[in-house]
């Protein structure tokens, strides 16, 4: 298992970052939106905690800033009907801390804001994971606190865009601009959504 990757950022596109390690290997790593917004500029050093997912159609590496995000992702993968794409969407849309709290507290409405999760899937995740997340130590932020990308996605959803469209637009804007201020994220993602129509 590849538990971590440390190296130089070669490229950032969409939900992926390419990291060149000292051994001469370039790793393409899928990351949640919260990680994408905190990545350093191309050429700078980065260290990510990773999960290697091996499937019949290939291998994929997923990267996280924090241990609790990686643990949540791994436990989501153990849930019936949840694959890596959906598990990453949970961490990306809600953030690791908020997603963990939502599952622990049975906040199905929060889980249903994740693209690809309906009420039945949210209930299944809650049922299968509610007692398996008690050992995850979360940062001491208040429950209502959210990061700039979460705020931007929520603002776009309040304007009538779907969670999936809002997340993709915010992700694309972060990837191309590197901006992490919520006002700029909302404005930039809104422009991308308007152009797409």
N, CA, C and O atoms as a DFTB+ gen file, in Angstrom:
788 C
 N C O
     1  1       0.842      -1.200       0.000
     2  2       0.000       0.000       0.000
     3  2       0.875       1.247       0.000
     4  3       1.911       1.286       0.663
     5  1       0.456       2.257      -0.741
     6  2       1.169       3.534      -0.758
     7  2       0.464       4.445       0.253
     8  3      -0.620       4.956      -0.027
     9  1       1.068       4.650       1.414
    10  2       0.427       5.392       2.507
    11  2       0.631       6.894       2.392
    12  3      -0.077       7.667       3.037
    13  1       1.589       7.313       1.580
    14  2       1.836       8.740       1.426
    15  2       2.733       9.016       0.246
    16  3       3.520       8.165      -0.169
    17  1       2.605      10.217      -0.291
    18  2       3.442      10.653      -1.411
    19  2       3.983      12.029      -1.077
    20  3       3.236      12.934      -0.706
    21  1       5.287      12.174      -1.213
    22  2       5.941      13.464      -0.979
    23  2       6.766      13.804      -2.209
    24  3       7.529      12.972      -2.700
    25  1       6.614      15.029      -2.709
    26  2       7.379      15.415      -3.886
    27  2       7.006      16.799      -4.373
    28  3       6.479      17.624      -3.626
    29  1       7.293      17.035      -5.649
    30  2       7.090      18.350      -6.255
    31  2       5.838      18.318      -7.119
    32  3       5.624      17.376      -7.883
    33  1       5.002      19.364      -6.993
    34  2       3.780      19.453      -7.800
    35  2       4.160      19.744      -9.254
    36  3       4.811      20.745      -9.555
    37  1       3.733      18.836     -10.157
    38  2       3.995      19.035     -11.587
    39  2       2.813      19.681     -12.296
    40  3       2.987      20.502     -13.196
    41  1       1.603      19.299     -11.879
    42  2       0.402      19.821     -12.543
    43  2      -0.803      19.675     -11.626
    44  3      -0.848      18.792     -10.771
    45  1      -1.790      20.567     -11.821
    46  2      -3.066      20.508     -11.104
    47  2      -4.172      20.699     -12.124
    48  3      -4.237      21.740     -12.777
    49  1      -5.048      19.704     -12.273
    50  2      -6.172      19.841     -13.200
    51  2      -7.397      19.165     -12.619
    52  3      -7.320      18.022     -12.169
    53  1      -8.523      19.854     -12.622
    54  2      -9.779      19.280     -12.132
    55  2      -9.642      18.763     -10.716
    56  3      -9.422      19.539      -9.786
    57  1      -9.771      17.456     -10.549
    58  2      -9.660      16.867      -9.212
    59  2      -8.360      16.086      -9.060
    60  3      -8.255      15.225      -8.186
    61  1      -7.374      16.376      -9.897
    62  2      -6.130      15.602      -9.878
    63  2      -4.910      16.491      -9.751
    64  3      -4.881      17.629     -10.219
    65  1      -3.900      15.925      -9.097
    66  2      -2.601      16.579      -8.991
    67  2      -1.555      15.546      -9.383
    68  3      -1.671      14.371      -9.036
    69  1      -0.543      15.988     -10.102
    70  2       0.569      15.111     -10.453
    71  2       1.759      15.526      -9.604
    72  3       2.179      16.683      -9.615
    73  1       2.302      14.541      -8.854
    74  2       3.418      14.799      -7.942
    75  2       4.626      13.983      -8.389
    76  3       4.535      12.766      -8.551
    77  1       5.770      14.664      -8.589
    78  2       7.020      13.997      -8.953
    79  2       7.798      13.701      -7.685
    80  3       8.150      14.621      -6.947
    81  1       8.074      12.423      -7.419
    82  2       8.814      12.042      -6.219
    83  2      10.315      12.004      -6.511
    84  3      10.738      12.000      -7.667
    85  1      11.105      11.976      -5.443
    86  2      12.563      11.990      -5.578
    87  2      13.069      10.764      -6.319
    88  3      14.137      10.815      -6.929
    89  1      12.328       9.666      -6.279
    90  2      12.747       8.439      -6.954
    91  2      12.526       8.471      -8.454
    92  3      12.844       7.503      -9.146
    93  1      11.985       9.572      -8.970
    94  2      11.780       9.702     -10.412
    95  2      10.442       9.191     -10.907
    96  3      10.252       9.013     -12.110
    97  1       9.506       8.954      -9.987
    98  2       8.175       8.479     -10.375
    99  2       7.182       9.628     -10.235
   100  3       7.172      10.326      -9.221
   101  1       6.349       9.821     -11.253
   102  2       5.299      10.837     -11.212
   103  2       3.974      10.138     -10.860
   104  3       3.551       9.213     -11.554
   105  1       3.338      10.582      -9.794
   106  2       2.075       9.988      -9.339
   107  2       0.926      10.922      -9.666
   108  3       0.966      12.105      -9.327
   109  1      -0.117      10.389     -10.336
   110  2      -1.352      11.145     -10.538
   111  2      -2.281      10.778      -9.388
   112  3      -2.598       9.605      -9.190
   113  1      -2.718      11.780      -8.630
   114  2      -3.496      11.550      -7.412
   115  2      -4.798      12.333      -7.483
   116  3      -4.796      13.539      -7.730
   117  1      -5.919      11.632      -7.263
   118  2      -7.219      12.306      -7.179
   119  2      -7.368      12.856      -5.764
   120  3      -7.100      12.157      -4.786
   121  1      -7.798      14.116      -5.665
   122  2      -7.918      14.765      -4.355
   123  2      -9.282      15.430      -4.210
   124  3      -9.879      15.835      -5.207
   125  1      -9.787      15.550      -2.971
   126  2     -11.031      16.284      -2.766
   127  2     -10.818      17.786      -2.952
   128  3      -9.688      18.274      -2.947
   129  1     -11.912      18.496      -3.113
   130  2     -11.863      19.934      -3.373
   131  2     -11.111      20.704      -2.304
   132  3     -10.354      21.620      -2.622
   133  1     -11.308      20.345      -1.026
   134  2     -10.618      21.034       0.066
   135  2      -9.114      20.910      -0.020
   136  3      -8.394      21.836       0.352
   137  1      -8.622      19.771      -0.508
   138  2      -7.178      19.578      -0.681
   139  2      -6.695      20.377      -1.885
   140  3      -5.639      21.009      -1.839
   141  1      -7.478      20.343      -2.965
   142  2      -7.099      21.066      -4.178
   143  2      -6.873      22.553      -3.899
   144  3      -5.943      23.160      -4.429
   145  1      -7.743      23.131      -3.055
   146  2      -7.625      24.569      -2.785
   147  2      -6.409      24.917      -1.931
   148  3      -5.966      26.066      -1.932
   149  1      -5.859      23.939      -1.201
   150  2      -4.705      24.221      -0.340
   151  2      -3.384      23.771      -0.944
   152  3      -2.329      23.974      -0.343
   153  1      -3.429      23.160      -2.126
   154  2      -2.191      22.702      -2.756
   155  2      -1.276      23.883      -3.063
   156  3      -1.753      24.957      -3.430
   157  1       0.032      23.693      -2.917
   158  2       0.957      24.768      -3.275
   159  2       1.022      24.935      -4.789
   160  3       0.443      24.148      -5.538
   161  1       1.727      25.960      -5.225
   162  2       1.848      26.242      -6.651
   163  2       2.664      25.152      -7.337
   164  3       3.406      24.420      -6.682
   165  1       2.525      25.046      -8.657
   166  2       3.308      24.090      -9.436
   167  2       4.795      24.365      -9.206
   168  3       5.248      25.507      -9.283
   169  1       5.533      23.310      -8.927
   170  2       6.957      23.429      -8.642
   171  2       7.297      23.354      -7.170
   172  3       8.449      23.104      -6.813
   173  1       6.304      23.568      -6.299
   174  2       6.535      23.539      -4.853
   175  2       6.403      22.110      -4.317
   176  3       5.847      21.231      -4.977
   177  1       6.921      21.901      -3.118
   178  2       6.860      20.585      -2.477
   179  2       5.498      20.377      -1.815
   180  3       4.880      21.316      -1.313
   181  1       5.049      19.118      -1.830
   182  2       3.785      18.765      -1.202
   183  2       3.900      17.370      -0.593
   184  3       4.652      16.530      -1.086
   185  1       3.154      17.133       0.471
   186  2       3.076      15.795       1.074
   187  2       1.604      15.460       1.268
   188  3       0.865      16.227       1.885
   189  1       1.178      14.315       0.743
   190  2      -0.212      13.892       0.859
   191  2      -0.288      12.510       1.483
   192  3       0.558      11.653       1.229
   193  1      -1.314      12.302       2.306
   194  2      -1.612      10.980       2.859
   195  2      -2.499      10.289       1.826
   196  3      -3.501      10.862       1.398
   197  1      -2.152       9.083       1.424
   198  2      -2.829       8.485       0.277
   199  2      -3.474       7.139       0.568
   200  3      -3.143       6.455       1.537
   201  1      -4.413       6.783      -0.315
   202  2      -5.063       5.478      -0.330
   203  2      -4.954       4.951      -1.752
   204  3      -5.341       5.630      -2.703
   205  1      -4.427       3.740      -1.897
   206  2      -4.345       3.092      -3.203
   207  2      -5.552       2.175      -3.353
   208  3      -5.765       1.282      -2.533
   209  1      -6.345       2.395      -4.403
   210  2      -7.511       1.567      -4.665
   211  2      -7.215       0.724      -5.904
   212  3      -6.987       1.255      -6.991
   213  1      -7.223      -0.590      -5.724
   214  2      -6.930      -1.518      -6.826
   215  2      -8.236      -2.148      -7.276
   216  3      -8.963      -2.743      -6.481
   217  1      -8.523      -2.007      -8.573
   218  2      -9.738      -2.586      -9.140
   219  2      -9.372      -3.333     -10.401
   220  3      -8.235      -3.251     -10.867
   221  1     -10.323      -4.061     -10.959
   222  2     -10.060      -4.841     -12.172
   223  2      -9.629      -3.959     -13.330
   224  3      -8.788      -4.355     -14.138
   225  1     -10.204      -2.760     -13.415
   226  2      -9.916      -1.885     -14.551
   227  2      -8.740      -0.938     -14.312
   228  3      -8.462      -0.085     -15.156
   229  1      -8.048      -1.068     -13.183
   230  2      -6.869      -0.235     -12.957
   231  2      -6.655       0.135     -11.504
   232  3      -7.461      -0.188     -10.631
   233  1      -5.550       0.819     -11.269
   234  2      -5.203       1.292      -9.936
   235  2      -5.393       2.792      -9.894
   236  3      -5.156       3.480     -10.887
   237  1      -5.823       3.308      -8.741
   238  2      -5.986       4.754      -8.587
   239  2      -5.507       5.167      -7.203
   240  3      -5.694       4.448      -6.221
   241  1      -4.888       6.338      -7.145
   242  2      -4.350       6.860      -5.897
   243  2      -5.167       8.083      -5.491
   244  3      -5.421       8.965      -6.311
   245  1      -5.581       8.135      -4.214
   246  2      -6.380       9.238      -3.684
   247  2      -5.595       9.897      -2.562
   248  3      -5.038       9.210      -1.706
   249  1      -5.548      11.236      -2.561
   250  2      -4.724      11.948      -1.598
   251  2      -5.494      12.887      -0.694
   252  3      -6.502      13.469      -1.095
   253  1      -5.001      13.032       0.552
   254  2      -5.660      13.847       1.567
   255  2      -4.634      14.603       2.395
   256  3      -3.481      14.186       2.505
   257  1      -5.065      15.722       2.977
   258  2      -4.199      16.508       3.852
   259  2      -4.118      15.907       5.249
   260  3      -3.064      15.927       5.885
   261  1      -5.242      15.374       5.719
   262  2      -5.359      14.952       7.116
   263  2      -5.638      13.463       7.236
   264  3      -6.257      12.858       6.361
   265  1      -5.169      12.883       8.335
   266  2      -5.404      11.455       8.592
   267  2      -6.891      11.136       8.697
   268  3      -7.342      10.102       8.205
   269  1      -7.662      12.031       9.343
   270  2      -9.080      11.733       9.534
   271  2      -9.834      11.712       8.210
   272  3     -10.805      10.968       8.068
   273  1      -9.400      12.523       7.230
   274  2     -10.029      12.494       5.903
   275  2      -9.750      11.162       5.210
   276  3     -10.636      10.561       4.603
   277  1      -8.496      10.717       5.315
   278  2      -8.129       9.434       4.709
   279  2      -8.902       8.285       5.364
   280  3      -9.389       7.391       4.673
   281  1      -9.014       8.308       6.691
   282  2      -9.742       7.260       7.411
   283  2     -11.212       7.245       7.013
   284  3     -11.783       6.179       6.783
   285  1     -11.830       8.428       6.931
   286  2     -13.228       8.520       6.507
   287  2     -13.397       7.939       5.109
   288  3     -14.318       7.158       4.871
   289  1     -12.515       8.314       4.180
   290  2     -12.565       7.812       2.806
   291  2     -12.490       6.280       2.797
   292  3     -13.274       5.626       2.109
   293  1     -11.552       5.710       3.558
   294  2     -11.387       4.257       3.601
   295  2     -12.639       3.574       4.154
   296  3     -13.051       2.527       3.653
   297  1     -13.230       4.155       5.166
   298  2     -14.431       3.535       5.755
   299  2     -15.640       3.686       4.849
   300  3     -16.506       2.812       4.812
   301  1     -15.700       4.790       4.121
   302  2     -16.776       4.940       3.136
   303  2     -16.664       3.866       2.061
   304  3     -17.675       3.347       1.590
   305  1     -15.429       3.533       1.673
   306  2     -15.215       2.490       0.659
   307  2     -15.739       1.142       1.129
   308  3     -16.110       0.302       0.308
   309  1     -15.774       0.926       2.434
   310  2     -16.274      -0.325       2.991
   311  2     -17.785      -0.375       3.107
   312  3     -18.340      -1.368       3.579
   313  1     -18.458       0.689       2.680
   314  2     -19.917       0.756       2.764
   315  2     -20.536       0.185       1.495
   316  3     -20.033       0.425       0.397
   317  1     -21.608      -0.559       1.635
   318  2     -22.312      -1.168       0.501
   319  2     -22.698      -0.106      -0.528
   320  3     -23.349       0.884      -0.195
   321  1     -22.295      -0.319      -1.768
   322  2     -22.687       0.571      -2.862
   323  2     -21.895       1.858      -2.979
   324  3     -22.223       2.704      -3.810
   325  1     -20.850       2.031      -2.161
   326  2     -20.045       3.259      -2.235
   327  2     -18.668       2.922      -2.811
   328  3     -17.884       2.192      -2.205
   329  1     -18.398       3.468      -3.987
   330  2     -17.100       3.279      -4.623
   331  2     -16.215       4.491      -4.376
   332  3     -16.624       5.434      -3.698
   333  1     -14.997       4.471      -4.925
   334  2     -14.067       5.571      -4.690
   335  2     -14.567       6.933      -5.170
   336  3     -14.323       7.948      -4.517
   337  1     -15.261       6.961      -6.301
   338  2     -15.750       8.242      -6.833
   339  2     -16.758       8.882      -5.883
   340  3     -16.703      10.084      -5.624
   341  1     -17.681       8.066      -5.366
   342  2     -18.697       8.587      -4.452
   343  2     -18.082       8.946      -3.098
   344  3     -18.445       9.955      -2.493
   345  1     -17.152       8.118      -2.631
   346  2     -16.474       8.409      -1.358
   347  2     -15.710       9.730      -1.455
   348  3     -15.723      10.532      -0.521
   349  1     -15.049       9.949      -2.584
   350  2     -14.315      11.204      -2.784
   351  2     -15.291      12.386      -2.853
   352  3     -14.999      13.467      -2.343
   353  1     -16.449      12.171      -3.488
   354  2     -17.455      13.238      -3.580
   355  2     -17.960      13.649      -2.200
   356  3     -18.227      14.826      -1.962
   357  1     -18.092      12.679      -1.287
   358  2     -18.530      12.987       0.080
   359  2     -17.519      13.899       0.758
   360  3     -17.884      14.930       1.324
   361  1     -16.232      13.512       0.701
   362  2     -15.180      14.310       1.339
   363  2     -15.043      15.662       0.645
   364  3     -14.793      16.676       1.297
   365  1     -15.206      15.674      -0.670
   366  2     -15.051      16.901      -1.447
   367  2     -16.183      17.893      -1.193
   368  3     -15.939      19.083      -0.998
   369  1     -17.413      17.404      -1.196
   370  2     -18.577      18.289      -1.053
   371  2     -18.744      18.806       0.368
   372  3     -18.993      19.993       0.576
   373  1     -18.605      17.912       1.348
   374  2     -18.871      18.296       2.735
   375  2     -17.617      18.639       3.522
   376  3     -17.695      19.317       4.547
   377  1     -16.465      18.179       3.057
   378  2     -15.256      18.298       3.867
   379  2     -15.228      17.132       4.847
   380  3     -16.280      16.636       5.250
   381  1     -14.040      16.692       5.232
   382  2     -13.911      15.517       6.092
   383  2     -14.595      15.650       7.428
   384  3     -15.283      14.727       7.864
   385  1     -14.420      16.788       8.092
   386  2     -14.987      16.978       9.427
   387  2     -16.512      17.028       9.380
   388  3     -17.186      16.372      10.175
   389  1     -17.050      17.806       8.449
   390  2     -18.511      17.944       8.370
   391  2     -19.160      16.627       7.962
   392  3     -20.217      16.269       8.482
   393  1     -18.530      15.897       7.026
   394  2     -19.073      14.604       6.593
   395  2     -19.098      13.617       7.757
   396  3     -20.075      12.894       7.950
   397  1     -18.010      13.595       8.529
   398  2     -17.947      12.691       9.686
   399  2     -19.043      13.032      10.684
   400  3     -19.723      12.141      11.193
   401  1     -19.217      14.324      10.967
   402  2     -20.261      14.741      11.909
   403  2     -21.653      14.407      11.379
   404  3     -22.528      13.981      12.132
   405  1     -21.850      14.605      10.068
   406  2     -23.159      14.325       9.468
   407  2     -23.513      12.850       9.615
   408  3     -24.658      12.509       9.912
   409  1     -22.531      11.975       9.406
   410  2     -22.790      10.537       9.535
   411  2     -23.025      10.165      10.999
   412  3     -23.947       9.411      11.313
   413  1     -22.194      10.693      11.885
   414  2     -22.353      10.397      13.322
   415  2     -23.702      10.868      13.853
   416  3     -24.359      10.169      14.625
   417  1     -24.108      12.077      13.422
   418  2     -25.322      12.699      13.952
   419  2     -26.586      12.324      13.185
   420  3     -27.687      12.710      13.578
   421  1     -26.437      11.576      12.093
   422  2     -27.599      11.202      11.288
   423  2     -28.172      12.350      10.497
   424  3     -29.381      12.399      10.269
   425  1     -27.317      13.293      10.065
   426  2     -27.765      14.441       9.282
   427  2     -27.890      14.031       7.810
   428  3     -27.005      14.291       6.995
   429  1     -29.013      13.383       7.500
   430  2     -29.223      12.869       6.147
   431  2     -29.345      13.984       5.123
   432  3     -28.963      13.807       3.966
   433  1     -29.872      15.132       5.534
   434  2     -30.008      16.260       4.602
   435  2     -28.638      16.700       4.091
   436  3     -28.483      16.989       2.904
   437  1     -27.647      16.750       4.978
   438  2     -26.292      17.130       4.557
   439  2     -25.725      16.098       3.602
   440  3     -25.125      16.458       2.589
   441  1     -25.907      14.808       3.912
   442  2     -25.395      13.749       3.037
   443  2     -26.054      13.784       1.664
   444  3     -25.418      13.480       0.655
   445  1     -27.325      14.154       1.629
   446  2     -28.052      14.197       0.348
   447  2     -27.620      15.359      -0.548
   448  3     -28.004      15.407      -1.717
   449  1     -26.822      16.302      -0.014
   450  2     -26.305      17.380      -0.879
   451  2     -25.133      16.904      -1.728
   452  3     -24.703      17.608      -2.641
   453  1     -24.616      15.717      -1.436
   454  2     -23.494      15.162      -2.204
   455  2     -24.026      14.608      -3.519
   456  3     -24.976      13.826      -3.508
   457  1     -23.434      14.996      -4.663
   458  2     -23.886      14.453      -5.946
   459  2     -23.805      12.924      -5.949
   460  3     -22.767      12.354      -5.613
   461  1     -24.895      12.270      -6.329
   462  2     -24.909      10.813      -6.389
   463  2     -25.468      10.146      -5.146
   464  3     -25.623       8.926      -5.120
   465  1     -25.774      10.927      -4.107
   466  2     -26.339      10.344      -2.882
   467  2     -27.779      10.799      -2.708
   468  3     -28.067      11.989      -2.571
   469  1     -28.671       9.822      -2.717
   470  2     -30.077      10.068      -2.439
   471  2     -30.390       9.650      -1.015
   472  3     -29.491       9.300      -0.250
   473  1     -31.655       9.686      -0.666
   474  2     -32.048       9.383       0.711
   475  2     -31.681       7.966       1.122
   476  3     -31.194       7.751       2.232
   477  1     -31.910       6.980       0.229
   478  2     -31.622       5.590       0.577
   479  2     -30.123       5.372       0.813
   480  3     -29.725       4.704       1.767
   481  1     -29.307       5.941      -0.062
   482  2     -27.854       5.785       0.100
   483  2     -27.385       6.477       1.366
   484  3     -26.543       5.946       2.092
   485  1     -27.927       7.668       1.639
   486  2     -27.564       8.398       2.858
   487  2     -27.925       7.578       4.091
   488  3     -27.143       7.500       5.039
   489  1     -29.103       6.969       4.082
   490  2     -29.527       6.143       5.215
   491  2     -28.619       4.928       5.389
   492  3     -28.287       4.547       6.511
   493  1     -28.218       4.320       4.259
   494  2     -27.336       3.149       4.331
   495  2     -25.963       3.528       4.890
   496  3     -25.408       2.813       5.724
   497  1     -25.417       4.667       4.422
   498  2     -24.113       5.141       4.930
   499  2     -24.216       5.391       6.430
   500  3     -23.351       4.971       7.198
   501  1     -25.260       6.064       6.835
   502  2     -25.471       6.365       8.261
   503  2     -25.557       5.073       9.075
   504  3     -24.913       4.949      10.117
   505  1     -26.345       4.122       8.603
   506  2     -26.561       2.871       9.325
   507  2     -25.258       2.069       9.453
   508  3     -24.940       1.554      10.525
   509  1     -24.517       1.973       8.354
   510  2     -23.309       1.144       8.357
   511  2     -22.118       1.808       9.053
   512  3     -21.236       1.117       9.562
   513  1     -22.087       3.146       9.078
   514  2     -20.897       3.830       9.592
   515  2     -21.075       4.563      10.914
   516  3     -20.084       4.992      11.506
   517  1     -22.300       4.722      11.396
   518  2     -22.519       5.578      12.566
   519  2     -21.629       5.212      13.755
   520  3     -21.135       6.096      14.455
   521  1     -21.422       3.912      13.985
   522  2     -20.600       3.491      15.118
   523  2     -19.139       3.268      14.746
   524  3     -18.295       3.073      15.621
   525  1     -18.838       3.297      13.443
   526  2     -17.466       3.044      12.991
   527  2     -16.650       4.325      12.835
   528  3     -15.478       4.275      12.460
   529  1     -17.270       5.475      13.123
   530  2     -16.556       6.758      12.999
   531  2     -16.298       7.402      14.356
   532  3     -15.742       8.498      14.422
   533  1     -16.692       6.739      15.434
   534  2     -16.544       7.318      16.774
   535  2     -15.088       7.556      17.150
   536  3     -14.787       8.458      17.932
   537  1     -14.181       6.751      16.598
   538  2     -12.765       6.868      16.967
   539  2     -12.020       7.941      16.171
   540  3     -10.848       8.203      16.442
   541  1     -12.676       8.560      15.201
   542  2     -12.002       9.576      14.380
   543  2     -11.946      10.890      15.159
   544  3     -12.975      11.458      15.525
   545  1     -10.726      11.355      15.401
   546  2     -10.535      12.636      16.100
   547  2     -10.595      13.762      15.083
   548  3      -9.800      13.810      14.145
   549  1     -11.541      14.663      15.277
   550  2     -11.721      15.786      14.353
   551  2     -11.081      17.041      14.915
   552  3     -10.922      17.169      16.129
   553  1     -10.708      17.981      14.029
   554  2     -10.194      19.258      14.517
   555  2     -11.269      19.966      15.333
   556  3     -12.456      19.685      15.166
   557  1     -10.869      20.878      16.209
   558  2     -11.797      21.498      17.148
   559  2     -12.666      22.606      16.600
   560  3     -13.108      23.458      17.370
   561  1     -12.930      22.636      15.309
   562  2     -13.775      23.687      14.740
   563  2     -15.225      23.455      15.129
   564  3     -15.648      22.306      15.259
   565  1     -16.001      24.529      15.318
   566  2     -17.421      24.373      15.609
   567  2     -18.125      23.649      14.473
   568  3     -17.696      23.719      13.322
   569  1     -19.205      22.953      14.801
   570  2     -19.920      22.154      13.811
   571  2     -20.359      22.962      12.605
   572  3     -20.337      22.453      11.485
   573  1     -20.760      24.213      12.809
   574  2     -21.276      25.003      11.701
   575  2     -20.219      25.607      10.805
   576  3     -20.539      26.196       9.773
   577  1     -18.952      25.465      11.191
   578  2     -17.900      26.119      10.414
   579  2     -17.657      25.387       9.113
   580  3     -17.619      24.157       9.089
   581  1     -17.490      26.128       8.029
   582  2     -17.198      25.508       6.743
   583  2     -16.109      26.297       6.047
   584  3     -15.891      27.474       6.334
   585  1     -15.432      25.634       5.133
   586  2     -14.346      26.274       4.403
   587  2     -14.871      27.081       3.236
   588  3     -16.061      27.027       2.925
   589  1     -13.985      27.837       2.578
   590  2     -14.408      28.685       1.461
   591  2     -15.045      27.910       0.311
   592  3     -16.009      28.385      -0.289
   593  1     -14.520      26.717      -0.008
   594  2     -15.108      25.968      -1.122
   595  2     -16.501      25.464      -0.764
   596  3     -17.400      25.467      -1.604
   597  1     -16.681      25.029       0.489
   598  2     -18.009      24.580       0.927
   599  2     -18.999      25.744       0.858
   600  3     -20.137      25.582       0.416
   601  1     -18.549      26.917       1.301
   602  2     -19.416      28.105       1.263
   603  2     -19.790      28.453      -0.173
   604  3     -20.935      28.806      -0.457
   605  1     -18.816      28.350      -1.079
   606  2     -19.069      28.680      -2.481
   607  2     -20.058      27.701      -3.105
   608  3     -20.986      28.110      -3.804
   609  1     -19.857      26.397      -2.850
   610  2     -20.777      25.380      -3.373
   611  2     -22.180      25.619      -2.834
   612  3     -23.152      25.553      -3.587
   613  1     -22.297      25.897      -1.534
   614  2     -23.602      26.130      -0.919
   615  2     -24.265      27.380      -1.505
   616  3     -25.470      27.380      -1.757
   617  1     -23.490      28.438      -1.721
   618  2     -24.040      29.675      -2.294
   619  2     -24.592      29.428      -3.697
   620  3     -25.661      29.929      -4.045
   621  1     -23.859      28.654      -4.499
   622  2     -24.323      28.345      -5.859
   623  2     -25.574      27.468      -5.823
   624  3     -26.469      27.621      -6.655
   625  1     -25.632      26.552      -4.858
   626  2     -26.836      25.729      -4.711
   627  2     -28.031      26.598      -4.308
   628  3     -29.156      26.357      -4.745
   629  1     -27.778      27.608      -3.472
   630  2     -28.841      28.538      -3.077
   631  2     -29.355      29.344      -4.267
   632  3     -30.494      29.812      -4.269
   633  1     -28.495      29.501      -5.287
   634  2     -28.897      30.207      -6.504
   635  2     -29.626      29.289      -7.488
   636  3     -30.048      29.726      -8.558
   637  1     -29.772      28.005      -7.115
   638  2     -30.544      27.089      -7.946
   639  2     -29.731      26.078      -8.727
   640  3     -30.307      25.258      -9.441
   641  1     -28.410      26.105      -8.617
   642  2     -27.580      25.124      -9.315
   643  2     -27.556      23.826      -8.518
   644  3     -27.680      23.838      -7.293
   645  1     -27.397      22.702      -9.221
   646  2     -27.322      21.410      -8.531
   647  2     -25.995      21.312      -7.783
   648  3     -25.040      22.021      -8.100
   649  1     -25.945      20.431      -6.791
   650  2     -24.716      20.241      -6.012
   651  2     -23.571      19.806      -6.920
   652  3     -22.437      20.258      -6.760
   653  1     -23.875      18.921      -7.879
   654  2     -22.846      18.434      -8.794
   655  2     -22.274      19.538      -9.670
   656  3     -21.057      19.665      -9.800
   657  1     -23.159      20.345     -10.278
   658  2     -22.705      21.449     -11.133
   659  2     -21.918      22.474     -10.327
   660  3     -20.888      22.975     -10.779
   661  1     -22.413      22.782      -9.126
   662  2     -21.740      23.772      -8.278
   663  2     -20.356      23.287      -7.887
   664  3     -19.391      24.049      -7.941
   665  1     -20.250      22.021      -7.494
   666  2     -18.949      21.475      -7.081
   667  2     -17.972      21.470      -8.250
   668  3     -16.815      21.857      -8.091
   669  1     -18.436      21.028      -9.444
   670  2     -17.549      20.988     -10.618
   671  2     -17.054      22.377     -10.990
   672  3     -15.885      22.550     -11.334
   673  1     -17.944      23.374     -10.923
   674  2     -17.556      24.744     -11.286
   675  2     -16.544      25.309     -10.292
   676  3     -15.564      25.939     -10.690
   677  1     -16.780      25.085      -9.005
   678  2     -15.846      25.574      -7.983
   679  2     -14.496      24.878      -8.135
   680  3     -13.448      25.518      -8.053
   681  1     -14.529      23.564      -8.355
   682  2     -13.296      22.791      -8.539
   683  2     -12.509      23.322      -9.755
   684  3     -11.293      23.505      -9.685
   685  1     -13.219      23.562     -10.859
   686  2     -12.562      24.049     -12.073
   687  2     -11.943      25.424     -11.848
   688  3     -10.837      25.696     -12.315
   689  1     -12.659      26.288     -11.130
   690  2     -12.138      27.637     -10.890
   691  2     -10.922      27.615      -9.969
   692  3      -9.954      28.340     -10.197
   693  1     -10.971      26.776      -8.920
   694  2      -9.818      26.651      -8.023
   695  2      -8.616      26.135      -8.796
   696  3      -7.495      26.612      -8.618
   697  1      -8.864      25.150      -9.660
   698  2      -7.784      24.536     -10.431
   699  2      -7.120      25.531     -11.370
   700  3      -5.898      25.530     -11.520
   701  1      -7.928      26.387     -12.006
   702  2      -7.337      27.307     -12.989
   703  2      -6.803      28.600     -12.374
   704  3      -5.895      29.221     -12.927
   705  1      -7.365      29.011     -11.225
   706  2      -6.962      30.305     -10.663
   707  2      -6.117      30.200      -9.393
   708  3      -5.319      31.089      -9.097
   709  1      -6.297      29.108      -8.647
   710  2      -5.586      28.970      -7.375
   711  2      -6.194      29.810      -6.255
   712  3      -5.682      29.814      -5.136
   713  1      -7.279      30.518      -6.550
   714  2      -7.934      31.385      -5.567
   715  2      -8.660      30.563      -4.512
   716  3      -9.253      29.530      -4.824
   717  1      -8.614      31.024      -3.252
   718  2      -9.328      30.315      -2.190
   719  2     -10.263      31.218      -1.386
   720  3     -10.857      30.767      -0.407
   721  1     -10.403      32.481      -1.781
   722  2     -11.334      33.379      -1.092
   723  2     -12.752      33.057      -1.563
   724  3     -13.002      32.977      -2.765
   725  1     -13.693      32.871      -0.611
   726  2     -15.022      32.396      -0.983
   727  2     -15.750      33.329      -1.944
   728  3     -16.452      32.855      -2.837
   729  1     -15.602      34.644      -1.785
   730  2     -16.278      35.590      -2.684
   731  2     -15.772      35.412      -4.115
   732  3     -16.559      35.390      -5.061
   733  1     -14.441      35.285      -4.263
   734  2     -13.855      35.086      -5.596
   735  2     -14.268      33.737      -6.181
   736  3     -14.515      33.621      -7.381
   737  1     -14.341      32.719      -5.319
   738  2     -14.752      31.392      -5.784
   739  2     -16.177      31.418      -6.317
   740  3     -16.468      30.844      -7.366
   741  1     -17.060      32.086      -5.587
   742  2     -18.459      32.166      -6.018
   743  2     -18.551      32.900      -7.351
   744  3     -19.214      32.440      -8.280
   745  1     -17.880      34.044      -7.434
   746  2     -17.922      34.861      -8.648
   747  2     -17.354      34.098      -9.846
   748  3     -17.968      34.054     -10.912
   749  1     -16.167      33.493      -9.656
   750  2     -15.508      32.778     -10.752
   751  2     -16.283      31.550     -11.193
   752  3     -16.435      31.306     -12.390
   753  1     -16.778      30.765     -10.222
   754  2     -17.543      29.562     -10.562
   755  2     -18.857      29.932     -11.250
   756  3     -19.309      29.231     -12.156
   757  1     -19.466      31.036     -10.818
   758  2     -20.703      31.500     -11.434
   759  2     -20.481      31.869     -12.892
   760  3     -21.314      31.570     -13.749
   761  1     -19.352      32.520     -13.173
   762  2     -19.008      32.858     -14.560
   763  2     -18.854      31.589     -15.410
   764  3     -19.317      31.543     -16.550
   765  1     -18.200      30.556     -14.848
   766  2     -18.029      29.302     -15.573
   767  2     -19.377      28.643     -15.847
   768  3     -19.606      28.112     -16.933
   769  1     -20.267      28.681     -14.856
   770  2     -21.586      28.087     -15.024
   771  2     -22.410      28.832     -16.065
   772  3     -23.150      28.229     -16.842
   773  1     -22.268      30.163     -16.063
   774  2     -23.013      30.986     -17.019
   775  2     -22.530      30.724     -18.449
   776  3     -23.334      30.645     -19.379
   777  1     -21.197      30.588     -18.617
   778  2     -20.629      30.296     -19.944
   779  2     -21.086      28.943     -20.456
   780  3     -21.278      28.762     -21.659
   781  1     -21.262      27.985     -19.544
   782  2     -21.624      26.625     -19.935
   783  2     -23.057      26.513     -20.453
   784  3     -23.405      25.546     -21.130
   785  1     -23.882      27.506     -20.130
   786  2     -25.292      27.446     -20.558
   787  2     -25.442      27.754     -22.037
   788  3     -26.557      27.747     -22.560
